[in-house]
Amino acid sequence: MITKNEKVQRVLGGSFFERTWLWMISKMQFLLLGAHKDKTDVTLLKQIRKERVSMLTAYESYTILSTARSVKDLVGDMAEVGVFKGASAKILCGLKGDKQLFLFDTFAGLPANAKEDGNVHTEHRYTCSLESVQQYLDDYDNVHFFKGLFPDSANTDEAHEILADREYSFVHFDVDLYEGTKACLEYYYPRMVSGGIMLSHDYSLLRGVKQAFDEFVSEIPEGLIEFPSTQCMIVKL
């Protein structure tokens, strides 16, 4: 449910009711998108939603597609932290061309709340196995998976060999919590190319995500761009 009421978030988050509500609002949004957007794009997003459970609305999925496409000619790879079942990752797979895509998730659901988050989530909510996502994205080359809590999963010896000196044109965050969002911003910001985009889900919905962004933006020259959905982004100068 899209609400800032933390009791409702805790009870309904990840539930059948949340998924049903997202399906209902997305069905309406797909009708509206189909009236004025490229039909190939709309068909793709509808197909992905049929294939995998997604906690994004249709508009939020379209924002990922549109913003990622806007930087396709920039140098720099792509990444996502918070993969869940791989629906948004598949959007990026179709847009990345020859770029590398790095996907990070615990693949065991959410970690514990920090005090900045309030009592919003239960541990292990939004769990999906690594093997399930790998199988779903098996047709795409240059896709790399990292299991564990970010940024520790990016700092292992094995990960360092792959990730050292990487630059990024697009990264997507969907980690729900303050500490994870803060870690994403601190890790990726210095690695973004000029014009690169950091896009996040849940900015206007989850107070831990919002606090992490607001604190970070207060220390950098770039401003925050907020969408009508729950999303926000930073474009690197």
Secondary structure, 3 states (H helix, E strand, C coil): CCCCCHHHHHHHCCCHHHHHHHHHHHHHHHHHHHHHCCHHHHHHHHHHHHHCCCCCCHHHHHHHHHHHHHCCCCCCEEEEECCCCCHHHHHHHHHCCCCCEEEEECCCCCCCCCHHHCCCCCCCCCCCCHHHHHHHCCCCCCEEEEECCCCHHHCCHHHHHHHCCCCEEEEEECCCCHHHHHHHHHHHHHHEEEEEEEEECCCCCCHHHHHHHHHHHCCCCCCCEECCCCCEEEECC
